[in-house]
Amino acid sequence: MFDPGNQVMGEEYKTHLLEILYVRSFQYDPEGKFKLVSGRTSDVYIDAKKTTLSAEAMELIGYSLFQELKLEPIDGIGGLTLGADPIAYAAALVSTMHGKGLDAFVVRKEPKKHGTMKWIEGNLKPGATVCIVEDVATTGESAITAVLRAREEGLQVRCVIALVDRQEGAYENILAKTGLRLFALHTKAELLDMHKKIKEAEDAEKGRKTRSSARQIPEGTPDF
């Protein structure tokens, strides 16, 4: 049984990845005007592709996933295109570089229109054990679709990992519909906590500068 608690995460990689996610992908609107794919509105928008497709994050993503999966008996990693693709590629490359050969695979949103007419692209054969990944989990529907498609093609799905869990029902939905527990490298709560700390630091710095400016004696003031 997949148990992320038994894995060892390189904390410096995890922290750096969170920082990149915040700078590149996180947006906050206190009025909650962001419309999500699910149709809901939110005060937080996470455009994960700005992170997953960035050169500085690819190794971090791959290494973070390698740390979670290095002891797991899996043959491949993939998920529903398009969000899962760069994550799977990074994880497969870095894992293979560290001695754990993993094949990446792609779950199509619709079957191929010619040739084999298949749903899944890759070299994995029926019976192979895989991990399903996605970029941002909100309701979990993308991961659920990928799990069900993979199972239909004869793959054994061992675990589901998201780059970011928005903590809005994905864990519960995935568990109910697939029997698998979602694990996330990062959460919306972590990003909001970082946002709060950064804003507090900025406000404190503004206050310091204001007080410092108020204490300064203007040039030309007589010295009695």
C-alpha positions in Angstrom: 0.0 0.0 0.0 1.4 3.4 -1.0 2.3 5.3 2.2 3.9 8.7 1.5 4.7 9.0 5.2 7.4 6.3 4.7 9.2 8.4 2.1 12.0 10.9 2.7 11.5 14.3 1.1 14.4 16.6 0.4 13.1 19.6 2.3 15.3 22.2 0.5 13.8 21.0 -2.8 10.3 21.1 -1.4 10.7 24.6 0.0 12.2 25.9 -3.3 9.4 24.4 -5.3 6.8 26.1 -3.1 8.6 29.4 -3.6 8.5 29.0 -7.4 4.8 28.0 -7.3 4.1 31.1 -5.3 6.0 33.5 -7.6 5.0 32.0 -10.9 1.6 30.4 -10.4 -0.2 31.9 -7.4 -2.7 34.7 -7.7 -4.9 36.1 -4.9 -8.0 38.2 -5.2 -9.8 39.0 -1.9 -13.0 39.6 -3.8 -13.0 36.0 -5.1 -13.4 36.7 -8.8 -11.4 33.8 -10.2 -13.5 31.3 -12.1 -12.3 27.7 -11.9 -12.7 24.8 -14.4 -15.2 23.3 -12.0 -17.4 26.5 -12.5 -16.8 27.7 -8.9 -15.3 31.0 -8.1 -12.4 31.5 -5.7 -10.1 34.1 -4.2 -7.1 31.9 -5.3 -6.0 31.0 -8.8 -3.1 28.6 -9.3 -1.8 28.5 -12.9 0.4 25.5 -12.4 1.6 25.3 -16.0 3.7 28.5 -15.4 5.6 26.4 -12.9 5.6 22.9 -14.5 6.8 24.3 -17.9 9.5 26.5 -16.4 13.2 25.3 -16.6 13.9 26.2 -12.9 11.0 24.0 -11.6 11.4 20.9 -13.8 14.2 19.3 -11.8 12.6 20.2 -8.5 9.3 18.6 -9.6 11.1 15.5 -10.9 13.3 15.1 -7.8 10.3 15.7 -5.4 8.3 13.0 -7.1 11.3 10.7 -7.2 11.7 11.1 -3.4 8.1 10.1 -2.9 8.2 7.1 -5.3 11.7 5.7 -5.1 10.7 2.8 -2.8 7.4 2.1 -4.7 7.2 -0.9 -7.0 5.9 1.1 -10.0 6.8 1.0 -13.7 5.5 4.2 -15.0 4.0 7.6 -14.3 1.5 9.7 -16.1 -2.0 11.3 -16.1 -4.6 13.1 -18.1 -3.2 15.4 -20.8 -2.3 18.3 -20.7 -1.7 19.2 -17.0 -0.1 16.0 -16.0 2.3 15.7 -19.0 5.3 17.9 -17.9 5.1 16.5 -14.4 5.3 12.9 -15.6 8.1 13.7 -18.0 10.1 15.4 -15.3 9.5 12.6 -12.8 10.4 9.9 -15.3 13.7 11.6 -16.3 14.9 12.4 -12.8 13.9 9.0 -11.5 15.8 7.3 -14.3 18.8 9.4 -13.6 18.7 8.2 -10.0 18.5 4.6 -10.9 14.7 4.0 -10.9 13.7 3.6 -14.5 10.2 4.9 -15.0 8.3 5.2 -18.3 6.1 8.2 -18.8 2.6 7.8 -20.3 -0.2 10.1 -21.5 -3.9 9.6 -20.9 -5.8 11.1 -23.8 -9.0 13.1 -23.3 -10.5 11.2 -26.3 -9.2 8.1 -28.1 -6.8 8.3 -31.0 -8.7 8.8 -34.3 -6.6 6.4 -36.3 -4.3 3.4 -36.0 -4.7 1.6 -32.7 -7.5 4.0 -31.5 -6.1 3.9 -28.0 -6.7 6.1 -25.0 -3.1 5.8 -23.6 0.2 6.7 -25.3 3.4 5.1 -24.1 5.3 1.8 -23.8 3.6 0.3 -20.8 2.0 -3.1 -21.1 -1.2 -4.4 -19.4 -0.3 -5.4 -15.9 2.3 -2.6 -15.3 2.0 -0.7 -12.1 1.7 3.1 -12.3 1.3 6.4 -10.5 -1.2 8.9 -11.7 -0.2 12.6 -11.4 -1.9 15.9 -12.0 -1.0 19.5 -11.6 -3.8 21.1 -9.5 -6.4 18.9 -7.8 -9.7 20.7 -7.1 -12.5 18.2 -7.5 -10.2 15.4 -8.5 -12.1 14.7 -11.7 -9.0 14.7 -13.9 -7.2 12.2 -11.7 -10.3 10.1 -11.5 -10.6 10.0 -15.3 -6.9 9.0 -15.6 -7.2 6.3 -13.0 -10.3 4.8 -14.7 -8.8 4.9 -18.2 -5.6 3.4 -17.0 -7.5 0.6 -15.3 -9.5 0.0 -18.5 -6.2 -0.5 -20.4 -5.0 -3.1 -17.9 -2.7 -0.9 -15.8 -2.5 -1.3 -12.0 -2.8 2.1 -10.4 -0.9 2.3 -7.1 -1.1 5.9 -6.2 -2.3 9.4 -7.1 -0.1 12.5 -6.6 -0.9 16.2 -7.3 1.5 19.0 -7.5 -1.0 21.2 -5.5 -4.1 20.2 -3.7 -6.7 23.0 -3.5 -8.3 21.2 -0.6 -11.8 21.5 -2.1 -12.9 17.9 -2.2 -10.4 16.2 -4.5 -9.1 13.9 -1.7 -12.6 12.7 -0.8 -13.8 12.3 -4.4 -10.8 10.4 -5.5 -11.0 8.0 -2.6 -14.7 7.5 -3.1 -14.5 6.8 -6.8 -11.2 5.0 -7.1 -10.3 3.7 -3.6 -7.0 5.6 -3.8 -5.8 8.3 -1.4 -4.6 11.6 -3.0 -1.1 12.8 -1.9 0.0 16.3 -2.7 3.5 17.8 -2.8 1.9 21.2 -1.8 -1.4 22.6 -0.8 -3.4 25.8 -1.2 -3.1 26.4 2.5 0.7 26.4 2.2 0.6 29.0 -0.6 -1.9 31.2 1.4 0.4 30.9 4.5 3.3 32.1 2.4 1.2 34.9 0.9 0.3 36.0 4.4 3.9 36.0 5.7 5.1 37.9 2.6 2.4 40.6 3.0 3.1 40.9 6.7 6.8 41.4 5.9 6.1 44.0 3.2 3.7 45.9 5.5 6.3 45.8 8.3 9.0 47.1 5.9 6.7 49.9 4.7 6.0 50.9 8.3 9.7 50.9 9.1 10.5 53.2 6.2 7.6 55.5 7.1 8.8 55.8 10.7 12.4 56.3 9.5 11.4 59.1 7.2 9.4 60.8 9.9 12.4 60.9 12.2 14.7 62.5 9.6 15.5 66.2 10.0 14.9 68.1 6.7 18.0 69.6 5.1 18.5 73.3 5.9 16.7 73.1 9.3 18.5 75.5 11.7 20.4 73.9 14.5 19.5 76.1 17.6 
